[in-house]
Amino acid sequence: MPVAPHIKEFMASSSFIRKMFEEGIQLKKQYGKDSVYDFSIGNPDLEPPAKVRDVLRELGSSNERGMHAYMPNAGYPETRKAMAEKVSGEQECEVPFSQVVMGCGAAGALNSVLKAILSPEQEVVVSSPFFVEYAQYVRNHGGILKTVSSQEDFSLDLEAIAAALNNKTAAVLVNSPNNPTGKIYTTSEIKGLSDLLAKHREKTGNTVMIIADEPYREIVYDGKTVSSIFPYWNDSIIVSSFAKNLSLPGERIGYTVVNPSAENASELVDAIIYTTRILGFVNAPATFQRIVAACWNEPVDYSPYEKRRTLLKKILTEAGISFANPEGAFYLFCKVPKRTNTVGEQGNDGEFCDHLKKYRILTVPGKGFGKQGWIRLSYCIAEESIARSRESFIQAGTDW
Amino acid sequence: MPVAPHIKEFMASSSFIRKMFEEGIQLKKQYGKDSVYDFSIGNPDLEPPAKVRDVLRELGSSNERGMHAYMPNAGYPETRKAMAEKVSGEQECEVPFSQVVMGCGAAGALNSVLKAILSPEQEVVVSSPFFVEYAQYVRNHGGILKTVSSQEDFSLDLEAIAAALNNKTAAVLVNSPNNPTGKIYTTSEIKGLSDLLAKHREKTGNTVMIIADEPYREIVYDGKTVSSIFPYWNDSIIVSSFAKNLSLPGERIGYTVVNPSAENASELVDAIIYTTRILGFVNAPATFQRIVAACWNEPVDYSPYEKRRTLLKKILTEAGISFANPEGAFYLFCKVPKRTNTVGEQGNDGEFCDHLKKYRILTVPGKGFGKQGWIRLSYCIAEESIARSRESFIQAGTDW
């Protein structure tokens, strides 16, 4: 029995997202790409900015030596400086480049941060629904993910968060715009969160970090913006990536920024550099460190996502499926409709996903995100594909 | 106190290699590149094959869509097929591509494997001296690295390994050519290891995996070759990378191959795909998956390493420093000489490294590799730099 029993157990209850994504690849082979409507995964279908290819070509033509060699584990100084500039703007405060550690995507960065701060059995609080992999990331490093239900409209339930804090709480994890709901937390919510952490510290002496996972920061609708965090809570860390905003998810390029005003800020940076090394990331991939240093502020037109959002909302409404209106990111979080064949019984989210799959519509159940009775649709796919899915949705809605 | 206390403690006793590498960058800025002799890290100074740049340029000119998107967590099928072809040749048996999982360097791959197989407190046995990071990789996943001294000539001490096995042993980790000694284990040693694992299984019912970490397989001298493992022990796994043979350490591209004859082989592959995902690697970087699929069998001339080995051996001999003759890789493992200023007292390896640093020679102490009284010199640096280090070595030897 070469696989560890606890890993076998985790695998059995593991992410539907990847399962659906890989099933989708098979179904497309079987039925043709155009006959499968794959809303399973956040794999952006917009192409990266043209400059990404320009820089790739330049690097391929360069005579520079050691372009693919080891660099310091934290990353190239030039790349860290570019990230510091980016995050200084977003966080409305001056961030020196020494606070930046390049990472292998936001997922890699988040694992490095959690490894650096968590002692065994410490808790990380997150508002539910939440990105399904967080539970595993926290568990990787001996911690426990403690979920707190959000408000009805998916905003933070600050009272519930306050009640969830105890002397084992290491961090509150904030994901805005949120995956799967598309909710953006307001500055007033962030201030409220900081206030309650301050009260908790006063009462217990325990400093709780805010870790903000922000890969969707740039993808927002209706003139919304994403709040800064650094000015409101010193003990805070941003992790992010270029997976979604520059459509580079396969390249595993992201970063961590520690608030320069955090308690022991430089020790914390050193610890994250160390954990990046020992977890086997070693450093963020060299070539894409160069690419994001050159391309991080390229203008990107996210209006296709807005069009797709509008189109999908229209189709779902026609199909009798209600949803939360996403303020950012590219997910529609939908309520499983009442079954038409039973007396007002609400359907199970797993069953509804299976039902939709019969119409070659691939989605993921809310259960994995901590919210039963809901499903997630990712609309970062071709508009034509969304348009073509209309009849299938309507039929599926009727037959449910 | 935002850093976990156990991480603080680990950091304090952490790798000298990176510390020296980063000190070297500072010293070179201070004294000029030519006045610092940096033998600290295995950061190959040979350039990658020209084809790497050709493929980078091609990718930059390609109109293919989704080139940087997510692919299945195991990697592109084309890349996995290329790796299967490579490893089939090396392991002298047919390896289907379904046994290959692409990883973020050998370090990433090894972490994914250990996470997949280790239950808390299980042991991984390694022959000492060993690559310094193994202890941390094993500890990341709740395991314990159990070190067993090698023979005097750094070959495996099979009796000692047999004595180290117990019902908590999950794996024996084999690194050939070895870092830091350059030792290649013979087929007869691998067979001997397999025999003792078979006896252990007979006696206890416990199957122990062999995990072979092989990033130096291609870099060998004097017509030596590296033994296969798959034909001798079914429950075996290869992890490797293109960091050393193609000089791509900064790109974090490697792979894991599970012996197709392993017990529960496909379950084990699934577990490694799963751990690659949840540890936050997600997948090996997309662009370099394409590059290694195209470049893995490009001919590389390793003769510069052979020349450097000859030159460095000559200089060390002149300086009165003895060493193990490396059969592969690019490290010279050197015995700390007796101090000339005391009555035959052997020096401490940390002190000797500090002593050499005064002559701007950067090396790393053997202590971290589990072998006090020795130091490691990495000779994957420019031949001119080795040549220029001669007087410093001789002076340092005299002054010790």
Interface residues (C-beta under 8 A of the other chain):
Chain A: M1 P2 V3 A4 P5 H6 I7 K8 F10 M11 S14 S15 R18 F21 E22 I25 I41 N43 P44 D45 E47 P48 V52 R53 D54 V55 L56 R57 E58 L59 G60 S61 S62 R65 G66 M67 H68 A69 Y70 M71 P72 N73 C104 G105 A107 G108 A109 L110 N111 S112 K115 A116 I117 L118 S119 Q122 E133 Q136 Y137 N140 T207 M209 D235 S247 L248 P249 G250 E251 R252 I253 A262 E263 N264 E267 L268 D270 A271 Y274 T275 R277 I278 L279 G280 F281 V282 N283 A284 P285 A286 T287 F288
Chain B: M1 P2 V3 A4 P5 H6 I7 K8 F10 M11 S14 S15 R18 F21 E22 I25 I41 N43 P44 D45 E47 P48 V52 R53 D54 V55 L56 R57 E58 L59 G60 S61 S62 R65 G66 H68 A69 Y70 M71 P72 N73 C104 G105 A107 G108 A109 L110 N111 S112 K115 A116 I117 L118 S119 Q122 E133 Q136 Y137 N140 T207 M209 D235 S247 L248 P249 G250 E251 R252 A262 E263 N264 E267 L268 D270 A271 Y274 T275 R277 I278 L279 G280 F281 V282 N283 A284 P285 A286 T287 F288
